[in-house]
Amino acid sequence: MKYKKFENIIIESDKIKPDFELLHIQPNEARRILPNLRLLIVGEPLQLFVKTNPVSYKPTINDPEHIDGNNYSLIIETKEVWLYDFENGKVLSKKNLESKQ
């Protein structure tokens, strides 16, 4: 039997539900940028590691590896989400998610 230990940091957002529209893009340009599209999340931590979730996977006959670990969740307050072309860094769309006061 093998034994593995892990620790993960999971980033959770309070409000990521962005919907983007890229208007006036020609079909050839859309096909070109599609593999390079990336999403950038801009925000700040609300608190560090506010949640810890221990995880354990017991060994089985088919998978004789015992795995133990922890998932630490970092909760961020999302300010903006950007859609950009990774190849050239061009920002295609920005969505401000801060509440209007």
N, C-alpha and C positions, 0 to 999 in steps of 0.2 A: 504494500500500500504506500502511495506517495502522499505527502502533505504539502499543501500550498497555503500561504497567507497573503492577503491583499488588503489594500486600503484604497478606496475611491473617493474622489471629491466630485460631488454632483452639484451642478449649478442649477438652481431653480429660480424662475422669474415670477414676479407677481402678476405680470400682465402682458405677456408676449402673445399677441393675436394680430400681428400686422397683416394688412392686406395691401398689396402693392399693385399699381397699374403702371405699366410702361407704355406710354402712348407714343404714337407716331414713329414706330420702329418698323423698318422694312423687313420682310420675311427673311432675306439673306442675312441681315445683321442679327436678327433674333436667333437664327440657327448658329451663327458664329459665336455669340456671347453665351449661349445657354450652358455649355460645359464649364464656363469660367465664372458663373454667377456665385456669389458668396453673400452671406448675411453677417453683418457686424452688429453686435448687441452692445449698446452704450448704457452704462448704469453704474451704480455703486452698491456695495454690500450694505444690507440692513444691519446684520450682526454676523460675526464669524461663527461658522459651524454650529448653527443653532439646533440642528438635529443630527443625531447619530443613530444609525441603524446597524446593529450587528447582523452578520449573515453567515450561515454555515451550511455547507453542502456535504452531506455524509457520503461515504464511498458506497458504491454498488458493485455488483458483479460485472456489469457492463462498463462501469467507469470507476476503477478502484482508487480514485484520488479524493482525499479529504481536503476540503477547502474551507478556510475560516477567514473572515475579514470584517471590515467596517466600511459603511458608506457614510461619509460626512456630507451634509448638505449645506451649501452656501446659498443663502437667499439674497438675491439682488433686487434693488428697485430699478426697474428698467426706465431709462430716460428716452432713448431713441433706438430705432433699428434702421440700419442702412442696407440697401441692396447695391452691390458694386461688382464691377468686372475685375476679377482677381488678376487677370493678365496685365492690365494697364493701370489699375487703381482707380479708374473712373467711377465716381458715385452716380448710380442711375436713379436712385430714389431714396428719400429719407422720410421716415415716419416718426413724428414727435409723439411720445406716449405719456408725457407728463400731463397731469390733470390741470385743466385751466381753472385758475382761481380768481 
